[in-house]
Amino acid sequence: MNDTQLAPRSGAENEIDLIGLWWIVWDRRVLVATITVLCTLLALVIALTATPLYRASVVMTESADTGLGAAESGMSGQLGGLASLAGLALGAGGQHPERQAVLRSRHLVEEFVAKPDVLPYLLAGAKPGQSLWLTVERFRKSVLDIEEDKLKDTTTVTMDWADPAIAARWANEFVALGNQLLRNQAIEDATRNVAYLEDQVQRTHSLDIQRVMYNLIEQETQRLMLARGRTDYAFTVADPAVKAEVRVSPKRTLLVLSGITAGFLLGCYVAWIRVRFARRETRVRH
């Protein structure tokens, strides 16, 4: 087959039909096959040498304030204004947006990453002297993932790591640390509120105000007892993480197939470019 047969039927230089392309690929099938094989081998090397990653996930729901909901709704009218004037954080009637905020916060990730049984794994293979800030950023981007399903009222914390046992342990410990931080904050707030209210009771002589203050103290004491007595204070684990047996990446079959496809397309493109330049040189010579 000569170059005149490869000319587009319309005569336009920048157009080429499928039949002409097929003949180009067929005439240069050795070139196309060579490029396809090379790309396939490259994809195979990547698939075999890439670090395998295993995924561990914890599914959890927000813990309900058992025993506090009715009390809060019954006293919200008479206590809300006074609590606001006093500057007290007495809860949001079962709504806790701060829990999701803490779970996704950089502070929680930094506390977790800085643990002595976590940081050495993250620094292995990293550049010497890598800062904690950069380690946290890499952890949030490549290891940790948090997804909230508002329809099911569930939150899933996922860890991807080369060791499936470590991935499962980290996922469970991350949720436990989030619960611990929120418990400590709740205990601190409730303790401070009780101390403040008890002091105000001693300063006022109004029986009505004292009654309201005692109701507030009772509410904060219940919250303090709940925080101290429940491990899953903010989040209740519905499905803990377990050691995975199947990796999530690399997907070796998909990588090899992608290499074959990319190699064939690249080979076709190179063959077409060579024909096009050969045709130009022929025209220039004539």
C-alpha positions in Angstrom: 0.0 0.0 0.0 1.4 3.4 -1.0 1.0 6.8 0.5 -1.5 7.9 -2.2 -3.9 5.3 -0.9 -3.7 6.8 2.5 -4.8 10.2 1.3 -8.1 11.4 2.8 -11.0 11.1 0.4 -12.0 14.7 0.9 -8.5 15.9 0.0 -8.2 17.8 3.3 -4.8 17.3 4.9 -6.0 17.3 8.5 -8.8 14.7 8.0 -8.5 11.0 7.9 -11.1 8.3 7.7 -11.3 5.1 9.7 -10.4 2.9 6.7 -7.3 5.0 6.1 -6.3 4.7 9.7 -6.8 1.0 9.7 -4.5 0.6 6.8 -1.9 2.8 8.5 -2.1 0.6 11.6 -1.9 -2.6 9.5 1.1 -1.4 7.5 2.9 -0.4 10.7 1.6 -3.2 12.8 5.1 -4.0 14.1 5.5 -0.5 15.4 2.1 -0.5 17.0 2.6 -3.9 18.6 6.0 -2.9 19.9 4.6 0.2 21.6 1.7 -1.8 23.0 4.0 -4.4 24.5 6.2 -1.8 26.0 3.3 0.0 27.6 1.9 -3.3 28.8 5.2 -4.2 30.4 5.4 -0.8 32.1 1.9 -1.2 33.5 2.8 -4.7 34.7 5.9 -3.5 36.5 3.9 -0.7 38.2 1.2 -3.2 39.2 3.7 -5.6 40.7 5.9 -3.1 42.4 3.3 -0.7 43.8 2.7 -0.9 47.5 -0.5 -2.8 48.2 -3.0 -0.9 50.3 -5.7 -2.5 52.6 -8.8 -0.7 53.8 -10.3 -0.8 57.3 -13.6 1.1 58.1 -15.5 1.9 61.2 -19.2 2.6 60.9 -20.7 4.6 63.8 -23.6 6.7 64.8 -23.8 9.7 67.1 -24.6 8.7 70.7 -27.9 9.9 72.1 -28.0 11.9 75.3 -30.1 9.2 77.1 -32.0 10.7 80.0 -31.2 14.3 79.1 -33.5 14.9 76.2 -36.8 15.1 78.2 -35.2 17.2 80.9 -33.7 19.7 78.4 -36.9 20.1 76.5 -39.0 20.6 79.6 -36.7 23.3 81.0 -35.5 24.9 77.8 -37.9 27.8 78.1 -37.1 28.9 81.6 -33.4 28.0 81.6 -32.4 29.1 78.1 -32.3 32.8 78.7 -30.6 32.6 82.0 -28.0 30.2 80.7 -27.3 32.5 77.8 -26.8 35.5 80.1 -24.5 33.4 82.3 -22.4 32.4 79.2 -22.9 28.7 79.8 -22.9 26.0 77.1 -25.7 23.7 78.2 -26.1 21.6 75.1 -28.2 21.9 72.0 -31.1 19.7 72.7 -29.7 16.6 71.0 -28.0 18.4 68.2 -24.2 18.3 68.3 -22.6 19.7 65.2 -19.4 20.1 67.1 -18.9 16.3 67.1 -18.5 16.1 63.4 -16.4 19.2 63.5 -14.0 17.7 66.0 -13.9 14.4 64.1 -12.7 16.2 61.0 -10.5 18.7 62.8 -6.8 18.9 62.3 -6.4 18.9 66.1 -7.7 15.4 66.4 -5.6 14.1 63.5 -2.5 15.7 65.0 -3.2 14.2 68.4 -3.6 10.8 66.7 -0.5 11.1 64.4 1.7 12.2 67.3 1.0 9.0 69.2 4.2 6.9 69.7 2.7 3.8 68.1 1.6 5.8 65.0 4.2 8.4 64.1 7.1 5.9 63.5 5.1 4.2 60.8 4.3 7.4 59.0 7.9 8.6 59.2 9.3 5.4 57.8 10.5 6.1 54.3 9.8 9.8 54.6 12.4 12.6 54.1 14.7 13.1 57.1 13.4 15.8 59.4 9.8 15.8 58.0 7.7 18.1 60.1 4.6 17.1 62.1 2.6 19.5 60.0 3.5 17.8 56.8 3.0 14.4 58.2 -0.5 15.4 59.3 -1.3 16.7 55.9 -0.1 13.6 54.1 -2.1 11.4 56.6 -5.3 13.3 55.9 -4.9 13.1 52.2 -3.6 9.6 51.7 -4.6 7.5 54.7 -7.7 8.9 56.4 -11.2 9.4 54.9 -14.4 10.4 56.7 -17.8 10.1 55.1 -21.1 11.1 56.6 -24.3 9.5 55.4 -27.1 11.9 56.5 -29.8 9.6 55.2 -28.7 6.7 57.4 -27.3 9.0 60.2 -24.0 7.1 60.1 -20.4 8.2 59.8 -17.7 6.0 58.3 -14.0 6.4 59.2 -11.7 4.7 56.8 -8.0 4.0 56.9 -5.8 2.8 54.0 -2.5 1.3 54.9 -0.1 -1.3 53.7 -0.6 -3.5 56.8 -4.2 -4.6 57.2 -3.8 -5.2 60.9 -2.4 -1.7 61.5 -5.2 -0.1 59.3 -7.9 -1.8 61.4 -6.2 -0.8 64.7 -5.8 2.8 63.6 -9.4 3.1 62.5 -10.7 1.9 65.9 -8.2 4.0 67.8 -9.0 7.1 65.8 -12.7 6.9 66.8 -11.8 6.1 70.4 -9.5 9.2 70.5 -12.3 11.3 69.1 -14.7 10.1 71.8 -12.0 10.7 74.4 -11.4 14.3 73.3 -15.1 15.1 73.3 -15.6 13.4 76.7 -12.8 15.4 78.2 -14.3 18.6 76.8 -17.7 17.8 78.0 -16.4 17.0 81.5 -14.4 20.2 81.6 -17.4 22.3 80.5 -19.9 20.6 82.9 -17.5 20.9 85.8 -16.9 24.6 85.1 -20.6 25.2 84.7 -21.5 23.5 88.0 -18.8 25.5 89.9 -20.1 28.7 88.4 -23.7 28.0 89.2 -23.0 26.9 92.7 -21.2 30.2 93.2 -24.1 32.2 91.8 -26.5 30.4 94.1 -24.6 31.7 97.1 -24.6 35.2 95.7 -28.4 35.5 95.1 -31.2 35.8 97.6 -34.1 35.3 95.2 -35.7 32.0 95.7 -37.0 31.8 92.1 -33.5 32.4 90.7 -32.1 29.9 93.1 -34.6 27.3 92.0 -33.6 27.9 88.4 -30.0 27.7 89.3 -30.5 24.3 91.1 -32.3 23.0 88.0 -29.3 24.1 85.9 -26.9 22.4 88.3 -29.0 19.2 88.2 -28.8 19.2 84.4 -25.1 19.8 84.3 -24.5 17.2 86.9 -26.4 14.6 84.8 -24.3 15.6 81.8 -21.1 15.2 83.9 -22.1 11.8 85.0 -23.0 10.7 81.5 -19.6 11.9 80.2 -17.7 10.2 82.9 -19.6 6.9 82.8 -19.8 6.3 79.1 -16.8 5.4 76.9 -18.7 6.0 73.6 -19.7 9.4 74.7 -20.1 11.1 71.3 -20.0 8.2 68.9 -21.4 4.7 69.2 -19.5 2.1 67.0 -22.0 0.1 65.0 -19.4 -1.9 63.0 -15.8 -1.8 64.2 -12.9 -2.2 61.8 -11.4 -5.6 61.2 -8.3 -6.9 59.4 -8.9 -6.9 55.7 -7.8 -9.9 53.5 -8.3 -8.3 50.1 -6.3 -5.2 49.0 -8.0 -2.2 47.5 -5.0 -1.1 45.4 -3.3 -1.6 43.2 -5.9 -3.2 40.9 -3.4 -5.2 38.9 -5.7 -6.5 36.2 -7.2 -3.1 35.6 -3.7 -1.6 35.4 -2.6 -4.2 32.8 -5.7 -3.7 30.7 -5.2 0.1 30.9 -1.6 -0.4 29.8 -2.7 -2.5 26.8 -5.3 0.1 25.7 -3.1 3.1 26.2 -0.2 1.3 24.4 -2.4 0.5 21.4 -3.8 4.0 21.1 -0.4 5.5 21.5 1.0 3.1 18.8 -1.8 4.1 16.4 -1.1 7.8 17.0 2.6 7.4 16.5 2.0 5.4 13.3 -0.3 8.1 12.0 2.1 10.9 12.9 4.9 9.1 11.0 2.8 8.7 7.9 1.8 12.3 8.0 5.3 13.6 8.3 6.5 11.2 5.6 3.8 12.6 3.3 4.9 16.1 4.0 8.5 15.3 3.2 7.4 13.7 -0.1 5.5 16.8 -1.0 8.4 19.1 -0.1 10.8 17.1 -2.3 8.4 17.3 -5.3 
